Amino acid sequence: MSASETASSYFRKGFGLKAEVQDALTSDYSGRLVDLLRERDYVLTAGDLTVQLAREFGFCYGVERAVEYAYQPRTKFPDRRIFLAGEIIHNPHVNAKLGTMGILFLRPGPNGFDFSQVEPQDVLIVPAFGVTIGDFQTLREKGVVVVDTTCGSVLNVWKRVDSYARDGFTSLIHCKYYHEETRATASQVSKYPGSAYLVVRDMDEARIVCDYIEGHGQRAAFLERFARVASPEFDPDRDLQQIGVANQTTMLARESLAIAERVGEAFARGRGEDYRARNFRTFDTICSATQDRQDAVEALLQEPLDIMLVVGGYNSSNTISLAAICAARVPSYHIEDAECINVASRSIRHRPTGSTEEVVVADWLPAGPMRVGITAGASTPNNKIGETVARVFATRGLELA
């Protein structure tokens, strides 16, 4: 494909149709009750029940941009087939809305996306998480119109991993290996033959890496433990000599920073300070929106809360991180949306931190004075937050005008 053909089929900044889709976006996702909370300094009280909303919550700029750009192709190409590689963001309501617009979802398989049904005259939307280098190459070869909504914070991580690989450093990535963003990020090293990556999920796995750096690990056990999450032909004896740390943008910030510090210390203990200075790199690649929402939750938890609600998709990494912060401090419920609150039975259906299954709790909002905190992940629209607030009050028989 020529440069001019590529330019005419690749769109990173939408089609200039923001005004045309704005009414639909406002109708689908705005929340009047959230607006009221902002006007009331993020606090609403009725009877002996108070609800307080974190000051940073819900859609971030990257999500707003991705959703807006996902709406534009249907206006631009009303008669074409439009595909979406995976989910635009991790929110079931947003994805369901795109489905009602006739957008076709491609589900990833064990070897990535199967683009065989996509034809040159079709349109393909790249989600906010991005896609792998191999997927981009396939789409370029097909010549389809590509609408790229990859978040700018994700691109910043890609640039960091690219620089590590270019300089011969192994990228140690703190992330969930199965996440779409992780696959896309790890693929960046493939641009440089011989480059490597290794994924660690948490501090426990980071400690195993640190032990090996300091000469205490066993090669066979190491390779078995990380077989699914390392680059092909990963060799710990070779590939742990120079390390650059990066992270999935939506991980728990304090854990990412602690992992980087621990790996740096392992280099210093095992090989000396001079070696660490030359062969270890780290940068905080948590996105600002993720950090802002975590900071706002920490601030809200300073208040005398009785219960915390965290609203967002169960597969949303940044929402899971918010839920973990809350659960460590106060009784907390991670709910996918307002429908998880059953007003009639006074029960709540939620997913406990660390679990993969929902549970139902009866009488979750006991009688007497209560102060309920609420936050939401960066992929949760305001209308779903507002509906949650309304159901909390309705559980007490209170209706907000």
Buried (B, 14 or more C-beta within 10 A) or exposed (E): EEEEEEEEBBBEEBBEBBEEBEEBBEEBBEBEBBEBBEEEEBEBEBEEBBBBBBBBBBBBBBBBBBBBBBBBBBEBBEEBBBBBBBBBBBBBBBBEBBEEEEBBBBEBEEEBBEBEEBEEEBBBBBBBBBBBBBBBEBBBEBBBBBBBBBBEBBBBBBBBBBBBBEEBBBBBBBBBBEBBBBBBBBBBBBEBEEBBBBBBBEEEBBBBBBBBBBEEBEEEEBEEBBEEBBBEEBBBEEBBBBBBBBBBBBBBBEBBBBBBEBBBBBBBBBBEEEBBEEBBBBBEBBBEBBBBBBBBBBEBBEEEBBBBBBBBBBBBBBBBBBBBBBBEBBEBBBBBBBEBBBBEEBBBBBBBBEEEEBEEBEEBBEEEEBBBBBBBBBBBBBBBBBBBBBBBBBBBEBEBE
